[in-house]
């Protein structure tokens, strides 16, 4: 009886430590601001958009503005139409342009060089941040600017 109780206590202790360790790890990724440690995971957790396989990326964190700007060039294998539907990107209109054109984008190929027919956008105001995302479906490029509220 004592042995079963000790085994049960050991299992409960181990599972509790594993759970709190995992929770601490996820929280550290969520709170990460720089572009070094777990950058893609940080973007996915803070924005709620999955980042598929990529060819190229660029990132900048402006400490003064408390703003993170990232750029992703997706792999050629990514089905961009399914991606666009899955994450509820909407076709960009000329009325959306004012909201996006003054954001601090990063990357070698900035958005809006040409007409915005191939651009889709998504914005959300969340509990701990707000973000704006622009997706070029022709070139498979994604720009995200996250403004943290803390």
N, C-alpha and C positions, 0 to 999 in steps of 0.2 A: 504494500500500500504506500509506504513512504517512498519507495523507488518510483512508482507511477506518478506520485505527486511531484517529486524532484524533476522527473523527465518533462512533465507538463509545464512546470515553472521555467525550466530551461528553454523549452520550445517557445513559450510566450515571451520570455525575455529576448531571445534571439529574433523573433519576428518583430517585436516592438523596436529593437535597435535597427533592424534592417529597414523598417518602414520610416522611422525618423531620419535615418541616414539618407535614404532615397529622397525624402521630402526636402531635406536640407540641400542636397545636390541640385534638385530641380529649382529650388528657390534661388540658389546662387546663380544658375544659368539665367533665370528670369530677371534677376536684378543686375546682370552684367551690362555694362555700358560700352566698354571699349570694343575694338574690332578683333581682338586676339583670341580670347578663350570662348569656345563654343558659339561662334558668331551666328552661324546658320540656325542652330538650336534656339538661340536667343531671339532671333527674328521670328521663327515659327511660333514660339511660346507667346511673345508679346503681340503678334499681329494675327495669329490664327490662320496663316496661309502656309501650306506646305511648300518647301523649296525642293524641287526635283533635282535630278543630276544636272550639274552645271559645267560649262566650259571655262567661264571666267567670272570673277567677282571683284568688286571694289567696295571699300567701306570707309566712312569717316564719322567720327564722333566729335561734335562740337560741345565741349564742356560748358562754355558760357551760355549757349542756347539750350543746353540739355537736350540735344537733338542728334539722332543717328540717321545717316543717309547711306543706303546700300544700293548696289547695282548687281544684277545677275544676268549673265548670258546663258540661257538654257542650252542643254545638250540637244543635238539635232533630233534625237529619238523621242523627245517629249511631245506628246500629242497636245498641242496648244489649245485646240478647240475644247477638248475635254477639260483641260486645266481651267480655262476661262469660265466654263459653265460650273465646274465643281466649286469654285471659290467666288462665284457671283460677281464677276467683273461685268461692268456695263459699258456699252459702246460710248465712247467719249463724244460729247457735243461741243459746239463752239462756246456754249454758256459755261461749260466746265473749265474751260481754258484759264480763266482768271484765277480760279482757285489753285491751279497747279503751276502756272508759269513762273511764280516767284519763289518756289521751293528750292532749297539747296541740294540739287541732285549731284550725284557723283557718277563717275564712269567715263570710259573713253568715248562713248557715243551717247551724248545727251539727248533726251527726248525733244520732240517738236522741231527737229531740223527741217522736216518736210511737213506736208499736210498731216492732220491728225486722223485720217481715215482709218488707219490700222491700229489706233490706240484704244485701249480699254482702261477703265479706271475703277478704283474702289477707295472709299474713305470710311473711316469709322472713328468715333470718339468712345474710348473705353475708360474703364475705371482708373487705370494707372497711366494711360497714354492716349494719344490720338495719332492716327497714321493716315498717310495718303500713298496709294500705290498706283503706278501706271504700267501697263503691259502693252508692248508692241507685238501684236500677233504675227506680223510678217517676219520680223527679225528675231523673235523669241527672246526679247529683253524685258527685264522687270526692274523698275526703280521703286524704292520704298523710302519714305521719310517718316521717321517716328519721332514725335515730340513727347518726351516724358514729363509727367506732371509733378514729380517730386523735386 
